[in-house]
Amino acid sequence: WFVLHSKTWPDVQQQFFNPDDFRESWPDVLSGFWLDIKMFLIAEVLILAFGLLVAVIRSLRGPAFFPLRALSVIYIDLFRGIPILLILFLLGFGVPALQLPGVPNDPLFWGVVSLVLSYAAYTAEVYRAGIDSVHESQRAAARSLGLTSFQTLRFVVLPQGIRRVIPPLLNDFIALQKETALVSVIGPIEAARQAQIYASKSFNFTSYVAAAVIFLAITIPLTRLTDHLVGRQRRRTGSGAIA
């Protein structure tokens, strides 16, 4: 009521919620969103694989693996400590400027690489939390059955650990799906950039609302799926019985 009765609400409505501008900008914004989906799907697969590799390396035991564990810790600390926007600038503009032979100069490529490097660091820590949550007795039982350390990790620890961290992983991917829009700062024309292009031509910001609606159409179902999985996991483990 407070907003709708503001004296400037008609002007704001015209600038942000104009039906004609919404219909006109929608096709271009939607076409740009397919690039967001493409980046998201490619990056998600690579993040899952690379993050798991880093988590496994960090979970290796024994003094012989200390150099590998140290490298994984350095990588995680480095890419969790740098904002993803700076990573995009450093890789998207810095690497092509070197003009190295055989190195791609496509900003879309470096945008995906930046997303993978940044989110894999967070995903590795989520995986590691799942690995560490597996009770030590599981490892001991597997070793008593004659499994090697690698077989114990592959067939006993990882299946249980990954299953426990599926909801947190989905939360990370919801954030990833939104942050694909940041790749536009180095050139690729995705949904947010298409909205910006339309706004710069029409001097109307309704196209940003159109982009927001498209992102919401993806993030809300993913959020509800995450809630469903969390609830199912609680029921399975019995942790929700007290509540």
Salt bridges, closest charged atoms under 4 A:
ASP20 OD1 - ARG23 NH2 2.37
GLU125 OE2 - ARG58 NH1 2.73
GLU125 OE1 - ARG128 NH2 3.04
ASP132 OD2 - ARG128 NH1 3.57
GLU136 OE2 - ARG61 NH1 2.93
ASP227 OD2 - ARG224 NH2 2.58
